[in-house]
Amino acid sequence: MGLCAALWAGCGAAGGEPAGDPSRISESEYDLARDAWLSQGNPRKALGHALAAVGHDEENAEAAHLVALIYLDFCRRDAADCRLEESERYARQALAVREDYREARNTLGVVLVHRRKYDEAIAVLTPLTQDILYETPENAWGNLGWAYLERGSLDRAVDALERSLALQPMFCVGAFRLGIAFERKRQLARALEALDRALGTDDPGCRALQDGFAARGRVLVALGRPADALADLDRCVELSASTPAGRECATLRRKLK
């Protein structure tokens, strides 16, 4: 078998057009993108394949959604590589192809919160919380609660986040955000309870939730328990001293020592 036959998805036919059925090429590129991102941990390689998948077939909603997710992943990894506008664009493209694409709707809500378009996020996410066919409603409720939290609607944030946790008790990020909502309401005992729940969830990601340690450290200081706060602040800095949370913890720790 020749090289072009083996790599049919990347070879051109006479006249420069891609060989094969564009929709099949798109699916192949989509599979390569998923493998590069989820198995190889290489988001740049994954993005190249995902964009190629959309380029071959603009009706490939799964590929468009994957592009949106990868752009979001760049934001998590390095602010310099964050492209929220592109993430929003491709999430909307996925929904334009499939109006009932619930996962893409949830992703769009997340992007809108990141872009501080809180009212738009609430409008996108609210119907999803009421959609009986959405298989992970805790995500919709959790993200809706996050949107309300960032908008400053604290009572609505508490309600949505408590609904999310009722559906999925292991959702530690939801418990963390609930703790932040109670902290902002100055209900410190309830904030501590929620943050204890978040950081005590039996999951490695939850036990490494740096923002959670920073928040619990603040709450413990406010409750007059500086010795307990120091343990959380030490753990926070240990996780990373270079992040905003790490710098906040280091500053508060210096004030206590």
C-alpha positions, 0 to 999 in steps of 0.5 A, a space after each residue: 500500500 502506498 503512503 497516499 493510500 495509507 494516509 488517505 485523509 491527508 492526500 489530495 486528488 488531482 486538481 488539489 481537492 481532498 481525496 475521499 468523502 469529505 464527511 468521512 475525512 471529517 470523522 477521521 480527523 475528529 477521531 484523531 483530535 479526540 485521541 490527541 487530546 484525551 489520550 496523548 494530552 496534546 491539545 495543540 495537535 488535537 486542535 489542528 485535527 479538530 479544525 481540519 474536521 470542521 473544515 472538511 464538514 461544517 455540519 460535523 457538530 461533534 467536531 465543532 463542539 470539540 474545537 470549543 472544548 479544546 479552546 477552553 482547555 487552552 484557557 485553563 492551561 495558560 491565559 496567554 493561549 486563551 481564545 474564548 471568542 473562538 470557543 464561543 464561536 464553535 459552540 454556537 456553530 455546533 448548536 446551529 447544526 444541532 439545536 438539541 445538542 445539550 452538551 454544546 449548550 452547556 459548554 456555551 454557557 460555561 464560555 459565556 460565564 468566562 466572558 462575563 456575559 452572565 445574563 446570556 449564560 443564564 438564558 442559555 443554561 436555564 432551559 437546560 436545567 429544565 430539560 428532562 432529556 439532559 443526562 447530566 443536569 447537575 452540570 447545568 444547575 452547577 453552571 447556572 449557579 456559577 453564573 448567578 454567583 458571578 453576577 452577584 445574585 447570591 440567593 439564586 446562586 445558592 439555590 442552583 448550586 444546592 440543586 446541583 449537589 442534590 443531583 451529584 453529591 460528589 460535585 466538589 466544584 459545585 460545593 466550592 462555589 456554594 462555599 464562595 456564595 455563603 462567604 460573600 453572604 457573610 454566612 461563614 459557618 455555612 461557607 466552611 461547611 460547604 468548603 469542607 465538603 468540597 475539599 473532603 470529596 474522595 477524588 484527587 482533583 477535589 483534594 487538589 482544588 487550590 481555590 478551595 484551600 484559599 477560600 477555606 483559609 480566608 473563612 477560617 481567618 474570618 472565624 478567628 481560627 488562624 492556626 487552622 487557616 495556616 494549614 490550608 494556606 500552606 497546602 495552597 502554596 504547595 500546589 502552586 505559588 505562581 497562580 493567583 490563588 497561590 499568591 493570595 495564599 502566600 500573602 495571607 500566610 505572611 500576615 499570619 506568621 
